[in-house]
Amino acid sequence: MTSHAIPGTTVPARTRKTARLEGAVLVLILLAVGGAAGAASFTHVHDWTMHNSPSSTGDWFGWANAVITELVPIAALLVMRRRRAAGQPIAYPTALLGAALVLSVTAQLAVAKPGFSGGLVSVIPALAFAALAKLVLGKTPAPEPEPAPQVVPDRPHDRPQPVPAPLTTPAPIVATPSVQEFRPVPAEAVPVASPAVPGAEDDADDVEDVDQVVTAELVTRARQEAAAYLKATGRSITRDELRARLRVANGTAGELLRHLRTAATPAPARGGLGPLTVAARPDSDRAAANGHQAVAAL
C-alpha cells in the first residue's frame, strides 16, 4: 500500500533518504545505458559519415558528426524542461529534438543489414538512449507545497472591548435678571466761548470726520481732558475742544460729552427704584472728581 504525504506536513527523514537513494540509482542506470548506447550510436553515425564522405576526409569528422547528432537531443530536452518550468513555449526545442532523432535513426538504419531485424537491432541503442533521457530530463519537478498557515481562534480577552461613552451632566440653567439701562436725555448744550488753543484748529482739521467706537478707555481720556481744561481755564470743555484734544470725529466728541453728562447726572427714580449711582472709572479718583466738576455745568 502506497502512502501519500499530506500537503503542508513534514516529510520524514527516512523518506528523504529513500528518495535520494532512488535518484542515485537512476543516475547510475542512465550513465550505464547512455555509455553503452552512446558507444554503439556514435560508432554507427561515425561509420555512416565516413562511408558517405570523400576518401580524403579525416576520421575526426566522423566523430564530430556523431557527437553533434547524439548530443543535440539531450540539449533540446534540457531546454524543454527549463521552458516548461518557466511557462514558456517549447515549439523550437521540440522541432530540434525531432530533427536530431530522425538524423540519428537514419544513420543507424544506413549501416544496418537489410531487413527488419537488422534495422531494429541497429536502431535500439539510439532509441533507448533518447527514451531514457526523455524519462529523466523531461520530468518537471513538482513544487514543494507551502505549509498551510495556522489559524488561531480568537480568544474572548483578545477582542477589543467597547468603550462606554462618557456621561455628561448638563450645566444648570441660571436665570439672569435683565437690567434695563436708563439713559436720561440731556439738555442741549449751550455753546460757551473758549480760548483758542494754539495748533488746535490745525490738529482738528487733520482728523478725519469718521465716527469711532466709544470705549471705556476713550471715555476715561475724555474725563481727564475735561478735568485738565477746567483746571486751566475755569470753564467746561466744549465739543470742538474735546475733539481737538482727543483727535476724534465730531460725532465721537459729542457722544463722549453725552457719556460725561450721563455719568455726572443722577438718573430719576422709576417704578419705586432708588436713584442709580454711576461709579467712577477706575483710572484715578482725582481725575474722576475733576471730570464730574468739569461736566457739571454742561
C-alpha positions in Angstrom: 0.0 0.0 0.0 1.5 3.3 -1.1 1.4 6.1 1.4 0.9 9.7 0.2 2.3 12.7 2.1 -0.3 15.2 3.2 0.4 18.7 1.8 1.7 21.0 4.5 3.2 18.2 6.6 6.9 17.5 7.2 8.4 14.6 5.2 10.1 12.1 7.5 13.9 11.7 7.3 13.6 8.1 6.2 11.5 9.0 3.2 14.0 11.7 2.1 16.9 9.2 2.3 14.9 6.7 0.2 14.3 9.4 -2.4 17.9 10.3 -2.6 18.9 6.6 -3.0 16.4 6.2 -5.8 17.8 9.2 -7.5 21.3 8.0 -7.3 20.3 4.6 -8.7 18.5 6.3 -11.6 21.6 8.4 -12.4 23.8 5.2 -12.5 21.3 3.5 -14.8 21.3 6.5 -17.1 25.1 6.6 -17.2 25.4 2.9 -18.0 22.7 2.9 -20.7 24.0 6.2 -22.1 27.5 5.0 -22.2 26.6 1.7 -24.0 24.0 3.3 -26.3 26.3 6.2 -27.0 29.2 4.0 -27.9 27.0 2.0 -30.3 25.2 5.0 -31.7 28.3 7.1 -32.1 30.0 4.3 -33.9 27.1 3.9 -36.3 27.0 7.6 -37.0 30.8 7.7 -37.4 30.8 4.8 -39.9 27.8 6.2 -41.8 29.5 9.6 -42.1 32.8 8.2 -43.2 31.1 5.9 -45.8 29.4 8.8 -47.4 32.3 11.3 -47.2 35.3 11.7 -49.6 38.2 9.3 -49.1 40.4 12.2 -48.0 38.1 13.2 -45.1 39.8 12.8 -41.7 38.5 10.3 -39.1 37.8 13.1 -36.7 35.0 14.4 -38.9 33.0 11.2 -38.4 33.3 11.5 -34.6 32.4 15.2 -34.7 29.2 14.4 -36.7 28.4 11.6 -34.2 28.8 14.0 -31.2 26.6 16.6 -32.8 23.9 14.2 -33.8 23.6 12.4 -30.5 24.1 15.4 -28.0 21.7 17.8 -29.7 18.6 15.7 -28.5 19.9 15.9 -24.9 20.4 19.7 -25.1 16.9 20.0 -26.6 15.4 18.0 -23.7 17.2 20.3 -21.2 15.8 23.4 -22.8 12.3 22.0 -23.0 12.5 21.2 -19.3 13.6 24.7 -18.4 11.0 26.4 -20.6 8.2 24.2 -19.4 9.0 25.1 -15.8 9.0 28.8 -16.7 5.8 28.5 -18.7 7.5 29.4 -22.0 6.8 27.9 -25.4 8.7 24.7 -26.3 8.0 24.5 -30.1 11.5 25.2 -31.2 13.3 22.7 -28.9 10.7 20.1 -29.8 11.4 20.6 -33.5 15.1 20.4 -32.9 14.7 17.2 -30.9 12.7 15.6 -33.7 15.2 16.6 -36.4 18.1 15.2 -34.4 16.3 11.9 -33.7 15.4 11.5 -37.4 19.1 12.1 -38.3 20.3 9.6 -35.7 17.8 6.9 -36.8 18.7 7.4 -40.4 22.4 6.9 -39.6 21.6 3.7 -37.6 19.5 2.3 -40.4 22.1 3.1 -43.1 24.7 0.9 -41.5 22.3 -2.0 -40.6 21.9 -5.2 -42.6 18.9 -5.2 -45.0 15.8 -6.5 -43.4 13.5 -5.7 -40.4 15.7 -7.5 -37.8 18.9 -5.7 -38.9 17.2 -2.3 -38.8 15.6 -2.9 -35.4 18.9 -4.1 -33.8 20.7 -1.1 -35.2 18.1 1.4 -34.0 17.7 0.0 -30.5 20.7 1.9 -28.9 19.7 5.3 -30.2 16.0 4.9 -29.3 16.9 3.5 -25.8 19.2 6.4 -25.1 16.7 9.0 -26.3 13.8 7.4 -24.4 15.8 7.2 -21.1 17.0 10.8 -21.5 13.4 11.9 -22.0 12.3 10.0 -19.0 14.9 11.6 -16.7 15.3 15.1 -18.1 11.8 15.7 -19.3 10.2 15.3 -15.9 9.4 18.6 -14.3 9.9 18.6 -10.5 6.8 19.3 -8.6 7.0 22.4 -6.5 7.1 21.8 -2.7 3.7 22.5 -1.1 3.7 25.5 1.1 2.7 24.9 4.7 -0.8 26.0 5.4 -1.0 28.9 7.8 -2.1 28.1 11.3 -5.4 29.6 12.2 -5.5 30.8 15.8 -9.1 31.2 17.1 -10.0 34.5 18.6 -9.9 34.4 22.4 -12.5 36.5 24.3 -9.9 38.6 26.0 -8.2 39.5 22.7 -11.3 41.1 21.3 -11.5 44.9 21.7 -14.0 45.8 24.3 -16.4 48.7 23.5 -15.6 51.9 25.4 -18.6 53.4 27.0 -19.3 57.0 26.2 -18.6 59.5 29.0 -21.6 60.7 30.9 -22.1 64.4 30.5 -24.0 66.3 33.1 -25.9 69.3 31.7 -25.0 72.6 33.3 -27.8 74.1 35.4 -29.6 76.9 33.8 -29.4 80.1 36.0 -31.9 82.8 35.3 -30.2 86.1 34.8 -32.3 89.1 35.6 -32.4 91.6 32.8 -31.4 95.1 33.9 -32.6 97.9 31.7 -30.2 100.7 31.4 -31.7 104.1 31.9 -30.2 106.9 29.8 -31.6 110.3 30.6 -31.8 112.6 27.6 -29.6 115.6 28.4 -30.5 119.1 27.6 -29.0 120.8 24.6 -25.6 122.2 25.4 -25.2 125.9 25.2 -22.0 126.9 23.3 -19.5 128.7 25.6 -16.7 130.7 24.1 -13.4 129.1 25.0 -9.9 130.4 24.4 -8.2 129.3 21.3 -5.6 126.7 21.8 -2.5 127.1 19.5 -2.5 124.4 16.9 -5.9 123.0 18.0 -7.6 124.0 14.7 -4.8 122.6 12.6 -5.0 119.4 14.6 -8.7 119.3 14.3 -8.5 119.7 10.5 -6.2 116.8 10.3 -8.6 114.4 11.9 -10.8 112.5 9.5 -14.5 113.1 10.3 -15.3 109.4 10.9 -17.2 108.3 14.0 -15.2 106.0 16.2 -16.4 103.4 18.7 -16.7 104.9 22.2 -14.8 102.7 24.5 -14.1 102.8 28.3 -10.6 104.0 27.6 -11.7 106.8 25.4 -14.3 107.9 28.0 -11.6 107.9 30.6 -9.3 110.1 28.4 -12.2 112.5 27.8 -12.9 112.8 31.5 -9.2 113.6 32.2 -9.0 116.1 29.4 -12.2 117.8 30.7 -10.7 118.0 34.2 -7.5 119.4 32.9 -9.3 122.0 30.8 -11.5 123.0 33.8 -8.5 123.4 36.0 -6.6 125.5 33.4 -9.4 127.8 32.2 -12.1 127.5 34.8 -14.7 126.7 32.2 -16.3 123.4 30.9 -14.8 121.8 27.9 -16.7 122.1 24.6 -17.2 119.5 21.9 -14.7 121.2 19.5 -12.1 121.5 22.2 -12.6 117.8 23.2 -12.4 116.8 19.5 -9.1 118.7 19.1 -7.5 117.3 22.2 -8.5 113.7 21.6 -8.2 113.9 17.8 -11.6 112.3 17.2 -14.5 113.0 14.9 -17.3 115.4 15.7 -19.9 112.7 16.3 -17.5 110.8 18.6 -16.7 114.0 20.6 -20.5 114.6 21.0 -21.0 111.0 22.2 -18.2 111.4 24.7 -19.8 114.6 26.1 -23.1 112.8 26.5 -21.3 110.0 28.4 -19.7 112.5 30.7 -23.1 114.3 31.4 -24.7 110.9 32.0 -22.1 109.9 34.5 -22.4 113.2 36.3 -26.2 113.5 36.3 -28.1 111.0 38.7 -31.0 109.1 37.0 -34.5 109.8 38.2 -36.3 107.1 40.2 -38.8 104.9 38.3 -41.1 102.2 39.5 -40.2 102.6 43.1 -36.4 102.1 42.4 -33.9 104.4 44.1 -31.6 106.7 42.1 -29.0 104.9 40.1 -25.4 105.7 41.1 -22.9 105.7 38.3 -19.5 104.6 39.6 -16.4 106.5 38.5 -13.9 104.8 36.2 -11.1 103.0 38.0 -8.3 105.2 36.5 -7.9 107.9 39.1 -10.2 109.2 41.8 -8.8 112.7 41.4 -9.4 112.7 37.7 -12.9 111.4 38.2 -13.8 114.1 40.7 -12.4 116.8 38.4 -14.3 115.3 35.5 -17.5 115.4 37.3 -16.9 119.1 38.2 -16.0 119.8 34.6 -19.2 118.4 33.1 -21.5 119.5 35.9 -22.1 122.8 34.2 -22.7 121.3 30.7 
